[in-house]
Amino acid sequence: MLYQCSGDFFGLLSVPSDIDTLGRILYLQQEYRLVATGYGIGYLLFGVLLAILLQALQHALPDRHSAVAGLAERFGNVWVMLMMASGMAALIGLDITLRLVDSEPEQAVALYHSRSLLTEALGGGIELVGGFWVLLFSIAGLQQQRFARPLHLLGLLVGSLGILTVLHTLPYLKEAFGLLQLIWFIWLGMVLLTTAGDKRNGPGLNQPVC
């Protein structure tokens, strides 16, 4: 997913670090369209694309009914729901906060913190669910010798980093998980496209794909 990193909102909006919460809310109010678009892409669109990927992966493994593959699919489905819920909570919470900021600034600040807590807890602060999905899918792929081994080894690293974000005080874990996961997603997408092309040309589904 996309991240809000050290004051840069999705890398496009630099929120001043020397302002209080009310000032931050007013700043976000000025950049509402960019902020709303960022949440829409980072959570809602990501959730939709993740659901599409899960659908595409349903028949990717020869034994999709194995215990590890089945557990991975469950974690993937939960992650989709968490992403969608986080995005909707973030957008609705931000909208209500901005409505209150002029008439009831204290309530707006309280709601801003509540919204941030909910959004971070569900979909941004800890990547445990996403990490378990990537890790388990990679283990299943290695067990069934499906796709290229280096892809699954990268998946093991990505999944482990996601799980380690439970230790959210350690610096750069989320950033490392996000960047490596992006590489993993792109690689996996290319493999699936190659597999689809090869399937139309007639090779067996159980062949590893580089």
Residue frames as a rotation matrix with the C-alpha (Angstrom) as fourth column:
MET 1
0.570 0.822 0.000 0.00
0.822 -0.570 0.000 0.00
0.000 0.000 -1.000 0.00
LEU 2
0.011 -0.520 0.854 0.93
0.339 -0.801 -0.493 3.65
0.941 0.295 0.167 -0.08
TYR 3
0.089 -0.109 -0.990 2.17
0.991 0.113 0.077 5.29
0.104 -0.988 0.118 3.07
GLN 4
0.846 0.058 0.530 2.18
-0.026 -0.988 0.151 8.61
0.532 -0.142 -0.835 4.84
CYS 5
0.376 -0.826 -0.420 5.86
0.875 0.465 -0.131 8.93
0.303 -0.318 0.898 5.69
SER 6
-0.249 -0.671 -0.698 7.47
0.900 -0.427 0.090 11.48
-0.358 -0.606 0.711 8.02
GLY 7
-0.235 0.229 -0.945 5.35
0.098 -0.961 -0.257 14.47
-0.967 -0.153 0.203 7.19
ASP 8
-0.792 -0.029 -0.610 5.00
-0.583 -0.258 0.770 13.74
-0.179 0.966 0.187 3.43
PHE 9
0.037 0.904 0.427 1.46
-0.416 0.402 -0.816 12.72
-0.909 -0.148 0.390 2.56
PHE 10
0.712 0.184 0.678 1.90
0.385 0.705 -0.595 9.99
-0.588 0.685 0.431 -0.08
GLY 11
-0.227 -0.938 0.263 5.08
0.823 -0.040 0.566 11.82
-0.521 0.345 0.781 -1.14
LEU 12
-0.186 0.244 0.952 3.06
0.812 -0.508 0.289 14.72
0.554 0.826 -0.104 -2.61
LEU 13
0.588 0.496 0.638 2.01
0.028 -0.802 0.597 16.88
0.808 -0.333 -0.486 0.33
SER 14
-0.461 -0.816 -0.348 4.52
0.512 0.075 -0.855 18.17
0.724 -0.573 0.384 2.87
VAL 15
0.689 0.724 -0.034 2.73
0.388 -0.329 0.861 18.88
0.613 -0.606 -0.507 6.15
PRO 16
0.057 -0.703 0.709 4.70
-0.487 -0.639 -0.595 21.38
0.872 -0.311 -0.379 8.28
SER 17
-0.049 -0.164 -0.985 6.17
0.567 0.807 -0.162 19.66
0.822 -0.567 0.053 11.32
ASP 18
-0.894 -0.403 -0.196 6.15
0.394 -0.498 -0.773 22.73
0.214 -0.768 0.604 13.56
ILE 19
-0.478 0.801 0.361 2.36
-0.643 -0.599 0.478 23.20
0.599 -0.003 0.801 13.77
ASP 20
-0.707 0.303 0.639 -0.13
-0.479 0.459 -0.748 21.89
-0.520 -0.835 -0.179 16.32
THR 21
-0.668 0.477 0.571 -3.03
0.560 0.828 -0.036 19.56
-0.490 0.296 -0.820 15.58
LEU 22
0.386 0.857 -0.341 -5.45
0.387 -0.486 -0.784 22.36
-0.837 0.170 -0.519 14.79
GLY 23
0.081 -0.449 -0.890 -2.95
-0.697 -0.664 0.272 23.88
-0.713 0.598 -0.367 12.38
ARG 24
-0.884 -0.394 0.252 -2.50
-0.146 0.744 0.653 20.50
-0.444 0.540 -0.715 10.74
ILE 25
-0.190 0.905 0.382 -6.26
0.722 0.392 -0.570 20.18
-0.665 0.167 -0.727 10.29
LEU 26
0.548 0.382 -0.744 -6.45
-0.100 -0.853 -0.512 23.62
-0.830 0.355 -0.430 8.69
TYR 27
-0.397 -0.765 -0.508 -3.57
-0.701 -0.105 0.706 22.74
-0.593 0.635 -0.494 6.42
LEU 28
-0.846 0.133 0.517 -5.28
0.320 0.902 0.290 19.53
-0.427 0.411 -0.805 5.33
GLN 29
0.210 0.966 -0.151 -8.46
0.480 -0.237 -0.845 21.53
-0.852 0.105 -0.513 4.75
GLN 30
0.227 -0.207 -0.952 -6.61
-0.634 -0.773 0.017 23.64
-0.739 0.599 -0.307 2.22
GLU 31
-0.626 -0.553 -0.550 -5.36
-0.780 0.425 0.461 20.51
-0.021 0.717 -0.697 0.44
TYR 32
-0.033 0.698 0.715 -8.57
-0.623 0.545 -0.561 18.50
-0.781 -0.464 0.417 0.83
ARG 33
0.774 0.401 -0.489 -8.77
-0.627 0.387 -0.676 17.22
-0.082 0.830 0.551 -2.75
LEU 34
-0.011 -0.871 -0.491 -5.21
-0.694 0.360 -0.624 15.93
0.720 0.334 -0.608 -2.71
VAL 35
-0.678 -0.224 0.700 -5.66
-0.717 0.412 -0.562 14.36
-0.163 -0.883 -0.440 0.72
ALA 36
0.265 0.876 0.403 -8.96
-0.627 0.474 -0.618 12.68
-0.733 -0.089 0.675 -0.23
THR 37
0.686 -0.087 -0.722 -7.43
-0.647 0.380 -0.661 11.41
0.332 0.921 0.205 -3.47
GLY 38
-0.393 -0.919 -0.017 -4.47
-0.760 0.335 -0.557 10.03
0.518 -0.207 -0.830 -1.53
TYR 39
-0.491 0.298 0.818 -6.73
-0.617 0.544 -0.569 8.11
-0.615 -0.784 -0.084 0.86
GLY 40
0.594 0.790 -0.151 -8.86
-0.644 0.354 -0.678 6.90
-0.482 0.500 0.719 -2.03
ILE 41
0.453 -0.518 -0.726 -5.83
-0.627 0.394 -0.672 5.55
0.634 0.759 -0.146 -3.90
GLY 42
-0.505 -0.835 0.220 -3.86
-0.721 0.269 -0.638 4.33
0.474 -0.481 -0.738 -0.88
TYR 43
-0.703 0.291 0.649 -6.72
-0.423 0.562 -0.710 2.42
-0.572 -0.774 -0.272 0.74
LEU 44
0.279 0.952 0.128 -9.82
-0.433 0.244 -0.868 2.01
-0.857 0.186 0.480 -1.44
LEU 45
0.600 -0.100 -0.794 -8.19
-0.782 0.135 -0.608 1.49
0.168 0.986 0.002 -4.83
PHE 46
-0.539 -0.842 -0.020 -5.53
-0.798 0.517 -0.309 -0.68
0.270 -0.151 -0.951 -3.23
GLY 47
-0.433 0.457 0.777 -8.27
-0.456 0.633 -0.626 -2.78
-0.778 -0.625 -0.065 -1.62
VAL 48
0.665 0.707 -0.241 -10.03
-0.531 0.220 -0.818 -3.25
-0.525 0.672 0.522 -4.96
LEU 49
0.306 -0.637 -0.707 -6.80
-0.824 0.195 -0.532 -4.21
0.477 0.746 -0.466 -6.74
LEU 50
-0.686 -0.538 0.490 -5.90
-0.721 0.593 -0.358 -6.57
-0.098 -0.599 -0.795 -3.91
ALA 51
0.072 0.804 0.590 -9.29
-0.430 0.558 -0.709 -8.28
-0.900 -0.203 0.386 -4.25
ILE 52
0.771 0.157 -0.617 -8.68
-0.636 0.163 -0.754 -8.69
-0.018 0.974 0.226 -8.00
LEU 53
-0.219 -0.939 -0.264 -5.24
-0.862 0.313 -0.398 -10.16
0.457 0.140 -0.878 -7.29
LEU 54
-0.555 0.060 0.830 -6.67
-0.598 0.664 -0.449 -12.63
-0.578 -0.745 -0.333 -4.79
GLN 55
0.574 0.813 0.095 -9.23
-0.447 0.408 -0.796 -13.72
-0.686 0.415 0.597 -7.37
ALA 56
0.572 -0.431 -0.698 -6.46
-0.729 0.124 -0.673 -14.21
0.377 0.894 -0.244 -9.93
LEU 57
-0.483 -0.861 0.160 -4.39
-0.823 0.385 -0.418 -16.22
0.298 -0.334 -0.894 -7.44
GLN 58
0.264 0.674 0.690 -7.21
-0.859 0.490 -0.149 -18.62
-0.439 -0.553 0.708 -6.55
HIS 59
0.968 0.119 0.221 -6.12
-0.005 0.891 -0.454 -21.07
-0.251 0.438 0.863 -9.23
ALA 60
0.532 -0.828 -0.177 -2.44
-0.767 -0.382 -0.516 -20.13
0.360 0.410 -0.838 -9.31
LEU 61
-0.423 -0.686 0.591 -1.31
-0.871 0.487 -0.058 -22.91
-0.248 -0.540 -0.804 -6.98
PRO 62
-0.598 0.165 -0.784 -1.72
-0.382 0.801 0.461 -26.53
0.704 0.575 -0.416 -8.09
ASP 63
-0.309 0.481 -0.821 -3.03
0.773 0.629 0.078 -27.52
0.554 -0.610 -0.566 -4.64
ARG 64
-0.506 0.153 0.849 -5.01
-0.234 -0.972 0.036 -24.47
0.830 -0.180 0.527 -3.58
HIS 65
0.617 0.786 0.036 -6.78
-0.302 0.195 0.933 -26.55
0.727 -0.586 0.358 -0.92
SER 66
-0.144 -0.732 -0.666 -3.59
0.617 0.460 -0.639 -27.15
0.774 -0.503 0.385 1.06
ALA 67
0.432 0.346 -0.833 -3.62
0.900 -0.215 0.378 -25.88
-0.048 -0.913 -0.404 4.63
VAL 68
-0.417 -0.688 -0.594 -1.00
0.620 -0.693 0.368 -23.19
-0.664 -0.214 0.716 4.02
ALA 69
-0.896 0.105 0.432 -2.59
0.333 -0.484 0.809 -21.92
0.294 0.869 0.398 0.79
GLY 70
0.065 0.997 -0.040 -6.04
0.709 -0.018 0.705 -21.86
0.702 -0.074 -0.708 2.39
LEU 71
0.300 -0.027 -0.954 -4.78
0.870 -0.402 0.285 -19.93
-0.391 -0.915 -0.097 5.40
ALA 72
-0.773 -0.620 -0.130 -3.00
0.482 -0.709 0.514 -17.47
-0.411 0.335 0.848 3.12
GLU 73
-0.580 0.628 0.519 -6.24
0.453 -0.280 0.846 -16.86
0.676 0.726 -0.122 1.22
ARG 74
0.405 0.751 -0.522 -8.07
0.861 -0.120 0.495 -16.13
0.309 -0.649 -0.695 4.48
PHE 75
-0.083 -0.516 -0.852 -5.48
0.691 -0.646 0.324 -13.57
-0.718 -0.562 0.410 5.55
GLY 76
-0.910 -0.246 0.335 -5.70
0.415 -0.531 0.738 -11.99
-0.004 0.811 0.585 2.09
ASN 77
-0.129 0.951 0.282 -9.48
0.639 -0.138 0.757 -11.63
0.758 0.278 -0.590 2.35
VAL 78
0.459 0.234 -0.857 -9.18
0.863 -0.346 0.368 -10.07
-0.211 -0.908 -0.361 5.81
TRP 79
-0.529 -0.751 -0.395 -6.60
0.592 -0.660 0.462 -7.61
-0.607 0.011 0.795 4.47
VAL 80
-0.672 0.379 0.637 -8.97
0.505 -0.395 0.768 -6.50
0.542 0.837 0.074 1.73
MET 81
0.394 0.905 -0.162 -11.68
0.723 -0.197 0.662 -5.75
0.567 -0.378 -0.732 4.29
LEU 82
0.236 -0.380 -0.894 -9.24
0.811 -0.430 0.396 -3.88
-0.535 -0.819 0.207 6.54
MET 83
-0.806 -0.574 0.145 -8.02
0.544 -0.620 0.565 -1.71
-0.235 0.534 0.812 3.66
MET 84
-0.379 0.748 0.544 -11.55
0.487 -0.339 0.805 -0.83
0.787 0.570 -0.236 2.55
ALA 85
0.562 0.604 -0.565 -12.67
0.783 -0.168 0.599 -0.11
0.266 -0.779 -0.567 6.12
SER 86
-0.155 -0.720 -0.677 -9.58
0.792 -0.500 0.350 2.04
-0.590 -0.482 0.648 6.77
GLY 87
-0.861 -0.206 0.465 -10.16
0.483 -0.617 0.622 4.10
0.159 0.760 0.630 3.64
MET 88
-0.007 0.947 0.321 -13.82
0.498 -0.275 0.822 4.73
0.867 0.165 -0.470 4.35
ALA 89
0.546 0.143 -0.825 -13.12
0.834 -0.189 0.519 5.60
-0.081 -0.972 -0.222 8.00
ALA 90
-0.477 -0.818 -0.321 -10.33
0.736 -0.572 0.362 7.97
-0.480 -0.064 0.875 6.96
LEU 91
-0.770 0.192 0.608 -12.44
0.404 -0.591 0.698 9.78
0.494 0.784 0.377 4.35
ILE 92
0.306 0.951 0.028 -15.61
0.513 -0.190 0.837 10.08
0.802 -0.242 -0.546 6.44
GLY 93
0.396 -0.213 -0.893 -13.63
0.889 -0.154 0.431 11.02
-0.230 -0.965 0.128 9.55
LEU 94
-0.709 -0.704 -0.038 -11.71
0.657 -0.679 0.328 13.71
-0.257 0.208 0.944 7.67
ASP 95
-0.470 0.610 0.638 -14.89
0.400 -0.497 0.770 15.14
0.787 0.617 -0.010 6.16
ILE 96
0.598 0.726 -0.340 -16.62
0.612 -0.140 0.778 15.43
0.518 -0.673 -0.528 9.55
THR 97
0.041 -0.688 -0.725 -13.46
0.913 -0.270 0.307 16.86
-0.407 -0.674 0.616 11.14
LEU 98
-0.846 -0.409 0.341 -13.25
0.526 -0.742 0.416 19.62
0.083 0.531 0.843 8.53
ARG 99
-0.032 0.914 0.403 -16.93
0.419 -0.354 0.836 20.45
0.908 0.195 -0.372 9.01
LEU 100
0.696 0.342 -0.631 -16.37
0.686 -0.054 0.726 20.92
0.214 -0.938 -0.272 12.74
VAL 101
-0.204 -0.957 -0.207 -13.10
0.969 -0.168 -0.179 22.83
0.136 -0.238 0.962 12.65
ASP 102
-0.608 -0.019 0.794 -14.66
0.176 -0.978 0.111 26.29
0.774 0.208 0.598 12.27
SER 103
0.256 0.840 0.478 -17.55
-0.406 -0.355 0.842 25.94
0.877 -0.410 0.250 14.72
GLU 104
0.923 0.062 0.379 -16.17
-0.373 0.378 0.847 23.45
-0.091 -0.924 0.372 17.28
PRO 105
0.316 -0.886 -0.340 -12.38
-0.701 0.024 -0.713 23.30
0.640 0.463 -0.613 16.98
GLU 106
-0.339 -0.464 0.818 -11.89
-0.909 0.384 -0.159 21.27
-0.241 -0.798 -0.552 20.18
GLN 107
0.442 0.571 0.692 -14.21
-0.310 0.821 -0.480 18.54
-0.842 -0.002 0.540 18.97
ALA 108
0.889 -0.165 -0.428 -12.52
-0.416 0.103 -0.904 18.65
0.193 0.981 0.023 15.58
VAL 109
-0.110 -0.989 0.095 -9.13
-0.917 0.064 -0.394 18.02
0.384 -0.130 -0.914 17.21
ALA 110
-0.243 0.083 0.966 -10.54
-0.674 0.702 -0.230 15.15
-0.698 -0.707 -0.114 19.28
LEU 111
0.770 0.595 0.232 -12.16
-0.216 0.585 -0.782 13.60
-0.601 0.552 0.578 16.21
TYR 112
0.582 -0.641 -0.500 -8.95
-0.713 -0.107 -0.693 14.03
0.391 0.760 -0.519 14.21
HIS 113
-0.447 -0.778 0.441 -7.01
-0.894 0.397 -0.206 12.00
-0.015 -0.487 -0.873 16.77
SER 114
0.036 0.546 0.837 -9.75
-0.408 0.773 -0.486 9.34
-0.912 -0.324 0.251 16.93
ARG 115
0.907 0.306 -0.290 -9.81
-0.363 0.217 -0.906 9.08
-0.214 0.927 0.308 13.14
SER 116
0.182 -0.931 -0.317 -6.03
-0.873 -0.005 -0.488 8.78
0.452 0.366 -0.813 12.99
LEU 117
-0.453 -0.311 0.835 -6.04
-0.762 0.622 -0.182 6.08
-0.463 -0.719 -0.519 15.65
LEU 118
0.424 0.719 0.551 -8.73
-0.259 0.679 -0.686 4.07
-0.868 0.148 0.474 13.86
THR 119
0.877 -0.092 -0.472 -7.10
-0.472 0.023 -0.881 4.38
0.091 0.996 -0.023 10.45
GLU 120
-0.088 -0.996 -0.035 -3.63
-0.928 0.095 -0.361 3.49
0.363 0.001 -0.932 11.71
ALA 121
-0.334 -0.007 0.942 -4.88
-0.665 0.711 -0.230 0.56
-0.668 -0.704 -0.242 13.79
LEU 122
0.586 0.681 0.439 -6.87
-0.153 0.626 -0.765 -0.95
-0.796 0.381 0.471 10.93
GLY 123
0.895 0.007 0.445 -4.74
0.410 0.377 -0.831 -0.31
-0.174 0.926 0.335 7.91
GLY 124
0.737 -0.599 0.313 -1.52
-0.104 -0.558 -0.823 1.61
0.668 0.574 -0.474 8.26
GLY 125
0.473 -0.569 0.673 0.27
-0.876 -0.389 0.286 1.34
0.099 -0.725 -0.682 11.56
ILE 126
-0.289 -0.493 0.821 0.79
-0.546 0.789 0.282 -2.42
-0.787 -0.367 -0.496 11.74
GLU 127
0.011 0.214 -0.977 1.02
-0.986 0.163 0.025 -4.61
0.164 0.963 0.213 8.62
LEU 128
-0.508 -0.236 0.828 0.58
-0.580 0.805 -0.126 -7.93
-0.637 -0.545 -0.546 10.44
VAL 129
0.386 0.771 0.507 -2.27
-0.090 0.578 -0.811 -9.25
-0.918 0.267 0.292 8.28
GLY 130
0.851 -0.106 -0.514 -0.67
-0.525 -0.177 -0.833 -8.31
-0.002 0.979 -0.206 4.98
GLY 131
-0.165 -0.985 0.060 2.63
-0.986 0.162 -0.042 -9.73
0.031 -0.066 -0.997 6.16
PHE 132
-0.314 0.120 0.942 1.06
-0.338 0.913 -0.229 -13.08
-0.887 -0.390 -0.246 7.05
TRP 133
0.768 0.639 0.042 -0.67
-0.167 0.263 -0.950 -13.23
-0.618 0.723 0.309 3.65
VAL 134
0.570 -0.622 -0.538 2.56
-0.772 -0.180 -0.610 -12.66
0.283 0.762 -0.582 1.69
LEU 135
-0.394 -0.783 0.481 4.54
-0.900 0.435 -0.030 -15.03
-0.186 -0.445 -0.876 3.93
LEU 136
-0.088 0.430 0.899 2.02
-0.238 0.867 -0.438 -17.88
-0.967 -0.253 0.027 3.78
PHE 137
0.893 0.392 -0.220 1.47
-0.280 0.102 -0.955 -17.53
-0.351 0.914 0.201 0.05
SER 138
0.267 -0.885 -0.382 5.24
-0.913 -0.106 -0.394 -17.67
0.308 0.454 -0.836 -0.48
ILE 139
-0.482 -0.392 0.783 5.58
-0.684 0.727 -0.057 -20.76
-0.547 -0.563 -0.619 1.71
ALA 140
0.393 0.717 0.575 2.79
-0.081 0.650 -0.756 -22.47
-0.916 0.250 0.313 -0.24
GLY 141
0.843 -0.110 -0.526 4.46
-0.537 -0.195 -0.821 -21.51
-0.012 0.975 -0.223 -3.51
LEU 142
-0.205 -0.979 0.004 7.76
-0.973 0.203 -0.113 -23.00
0.109 -0.027 -0.994 -2.37
GLN 143
-0.315 0.146 0.938 6.09
-0.430 0.859 -0.278 -26.18
-0.846 -0.491 -0.208 -1.16
GLN 144
0.552 0.666 0.502 4.25
0.180 0.493 -0.851 -26.66
-0.814 0.560 0.152 -4.45
GLN 145
-0.469 -0.855 0.222 7.17
0.486 -0.040 0.873 -25.43
-0.737 0.518 0.434 -6.58
ARG 146
0.420 0.692 0.587 4.96
0.905 -0.268 -0.331 -22.86
-0.072 0.670 -0.738 -8.25
PHE 147
0.973 -0.138 0.185 6.49
-0.075 -0.947 -0.312 -19.75
0.219 0.290 -0.932 -9.86
ALA 148
0.226 -0.974 -0.010 10.15
0.010 0.012 -1.000 -18.80
0.974 0.226 0.012 -9.58
ARG 149
0.283 -0.196 -0.939 11.89
0.894 0.409 0.184 -19.63
0.348 -0.891 0.291 -6.31
PRO 150
-0.783 -0.622 -0.012 13.49
0.582 -0.727 -0.365 -16.12
0.218 -0.292 0.931 -6.00
LEU 151
-0.351 0.743 0.570 10.01
-0.236 -0.659 0.714 -14.57
0.906 0.116 0.407 -6.12
HIS 152
0.639 0.638 -0.430 8.91
0.208 0.395 0.895 -16.63
0.741 -0.661 0.120 -3.14
LEU 153
-0.093 -0.749 -0.656 12.15
0.969 0.082 -0.232 -15.96
0.228 -0.658 0.718 -1.28
LEU 154
-0.846 -0.105 0.523 11.50
0.088 -0.994 -0.057 -12.25
0.526 -0.002 0.851 -1.70
GLY 155
0.128 0.981 0.146 7.96
-0.231 -0.113 0.966 -12.91
0.965 -0.157 0.212 -0.47
LEU 156
0.369 -0.073 -0.926 9.35
0.791 0.547 0.273 -14.54
0.487 -0.834 0.260 2.67
LEU 157
-0.698 -0.688 -0.198 11.37
0.703 -0.607 -0.370 -11.40
0.134 -0.397 0.908 3.37
VAL 158
-0.648 0.521 0.555 8.45
-0.226 -0.828 0.514 -9.08
0.727 0.208 0.654 2.62
GLY 159
0.373 0.861 -0.347 6.07
0.090 0.338 0.937 -11.08
0.924 -0.380 0.049 4.78
SER 160
0.055 -0.439 -0.897 8.52
0.953 0.291 -0.083 -11.20
0.297 -0.850 0.434 7.67
LEU 161
-0.905 -0.380 0.190 8.99
0.332 -0.912 -0.239 -7.43
0.264 -0.153 0.952 7.55
GLY 162
-0.255 0.896 0.363 5.22
-0.300 -0.430 0.852 -6.96
0.919 0.109 0.379 7.59
ILE 163
0.505 0.417 -0.755 4.86
0.502 0.570 0.651 -9.17
0.702 -0.708 0.078 10.66
LEU 164
-0.315 -0.751 -0.580 7.70
0.933 -0.131 -0.336 -7.32
0.176 -0.647 0.742 12.39
THR 165
-0.559 0.161 0.814 5.79
0.012 -0.979 0.202 -4.03
0.829 0.123 0.545 12.10
VAL 166
0.585 0.640 -0.498 4.05
0.500 0.199 0.843 -5.22
0.639 -0.742 -0.203 15.27
LEU 167
0.049 -0.670 -0.741 7.21
0.911 -0.275 0.308 -3.74
-0.410 -0.690 0.597 16.80
HIS 168
0.612 0.385 0.691 6.04
0.737 -0.594 -0.322 -0.38
0.287 0.706 -0.648 15.51
THR 169
0.863 -0.351 -0.364 8.64
-0.057 -0.783 0.619 1.59
-0.502 -0.513 -0.696 17.47
LEU 170
-0.069 -0.923 0.379 11.45
0.536 0.286 0.794 0.24
-0.841 0.258 0.475 15.26
PRO 171
0.075 0.099 -0.992 12.27
-0.491 -0.863 -0.123 2.76
-0.868 0.496 -0.016 12.50
TYR 172
-0.352 -0.264 -0.898 11.83
-0.910 -0.126 0.394 2.13
-0.217 0.956 -0.196 8.78
LEU 173
-0.744 0.123 0.656 10.09
0.076 0.992 -0.099 -1.25
-0.663 -0.024 -0.748 9.08
LYS 174
0.312 0.947 0.079 6.92
0.277 -0.011 -0.961 -0.02
-0.909 0.322 -0.266 7.40
GLU 175
0.422 -0.217 -0.880 8.89
-0.750 -0.629 -0.204 1.78
-0.509 0.747 -0.428 4.71
ALA 176
-0.686 -0.727 -0.041 10.99
-0.650 0.586 0.483 -1.32
-0.327 0.358 -0.875 3.97
PHE 177
-0.474 0.605 0.640 7.85
0.353 0.796 -0.492 -3.50
-0.807 -0.007 -0.590 3.89
GLY 178
0.511 0.768 -0.387 6.08
-0.017 -0.441 -0.897 -1.08
-0.859 0.465 -0.212 1.55
LEU 179
0.168 -0.521 -0.837 8.93
-0.913 -0.403 0.068 -0.69
-0.373 0.752 -0.543 -0.93
LEU 180
-0.842 -0.522 0.137 9.83
-0.451 0.820 0.353 -4.38
-0.297 0.235 -0.926 -1.10
GLN 181
-0.274 0.824 0.496 6.18
0.336 0.565 -0.754 -5.34
-0.901 -0.039 -0.432 -1.30
LEU 182
0.501 0.407 -0.764 5.75
-0.500 -0.585 -0.639 -3.02
-0.707 0.702 -0.090 -4.28
ILE 183
-0.392 -0.722 -0.570 8.60
-0.914 0.238 0.328 -4.83
-0.101 0.650 -0.754 -6.05
TRP 184
-0.855 0.095 0.510 7.02
-0.015 0.978 -0.207 -8.16
-0.518 -0.185 -0.835 -5.10
PHE 185
0.162 0.986 -0.026 3.61
0.065 -0.036 -0.997 -7.09
-0.985 0.160 -0.070 -6.42
ILE 186
0.342 -0.083 -0.936 5.07
-0.853 -0.444 -0.273 -5.97
-0.393 0.892 -0.223 -9.75
TRP 187
-0.719 -0.674 -0.170 7.08
-0.691 0.667 0.279 -9.18
-0.075 0.318 -0.945 -10.11
LEU 188
-0.637 0.552 0.538 4.05
0.182 0.786 -0.590 -11.33
-0.749 -0.278 -0.601 -9.21
GLY 189
0.376 0.811 -0.449 1.89
-0.270 -0.368 -0.890 -9.42
-0.887 0.455 0.080 -11.68
MET 190
-0.022 -0.476 -0.879 4.39
-0.993 -0.090 0.073 -10.01
-0.114 0.875 -0.471 -14.47
VAL 191
-0.918 -0.315 0.242 4.53
-0.317 0.948 0.032 -13.71
-0.240 -0.047 -0.970 -13.60
LEU 192
-0.230 0.915 0.330 0.73
0.184 0.374 -0.909 -14.00
-0.955 -0.149 -0.255 -13.67
LEU 193
0.466 0.365 -0.806 0.57
-0.655 -0.471 -0.591 -12.27
-0.595 0.803 0.019 -17.06
THR 194
-0.449 -0.714 -0.537 3.26
-0.893 0.379 0.242 -14.60
0.031 0.588 -0.808 -18.39
THR 195
-0.831 0.189 0.522 1.41
-0.031 0.923 -0.384 -17.59
-0.555 -0.335 -0.762 -16.97
ALA 196
0.198 0.975 -0.096 -1.83
-0.102 -0.077 -0.992 -16.49
-0.975 0.206 0.084 -18.61
GLY 197
0.287 -0.165 -0.944 -0.06
-0.930 -0.283 -0.233 -16.11
-0.229 0.945 -0.234 -21.96
ASP 198
-0.760 -0.637 -0.128 1.61
-0.649 0.750 0.125 -19.52
0.016 0.179 -0.984 -21.65
LYS 199
-0.512 0.649 0.563 -1.69
-0.009 0.651 -0.759 -21.13
-0.859 -0.393 -0.327 -20.66
ARG 200
0.498 0.710 -0.498 -3.29
-0.493 -0.241 -0.836 -19.88
-0.713 0.662 0.230 -23.86
ASN 201
0.100 -0.566 -0.819 -0.37
-0.976 0.106 -0.193 -21.39
0.196 0.818 -0.541 -25.76
GLY 202
0.635 0.437 -0.637 -0.85
-0.434 0.884 0.173 -24.74
0.639 0.166 0.751 -24.03
PRO 203
-0.496 -0.834 -0.240 1.91
-0.286 0.419 -0.862 -25.40
0.820 -0.359 -0.447 -21.39
GLY 204
0.021 0.489 -0.872 1.09
0.690 0.624 0.366 -27.25
0.723 -0.610 -0.324 -18.19
LEU 205
0.678 0.361 0.640 -0.01
-0.149 -0.786 0.600 -25.27
0.720 -0.502 -0.479 -15.19
ASN 206
0.947 -0.274 -0.166 2.48
0.253 0.322 0.912 -26.95
-0.196 -0.906 0.375 -12.91
GLN 207
0.241 -0.909 0.340 5.54
0.820 0.004 -0.572 -25.56
0.519 0.416 0.747 -14.67
PRO 208
0.121 -0.268 -0.956 7.52
0.723 -0.636 0.269 -23.03
-0.680 -0.724 0.117 -12.60
VAL 209
0.685 0.150 0.713 7.44
0.629 -0.617 -0.473 -19.57
0.369 0.772 -0.517 -14.13
CYS 210
-0.317 -0.893 -0.319 10.49
0.948 -0.298 -0.108 -17.30
0.002 -0.337 0.942 -13.93
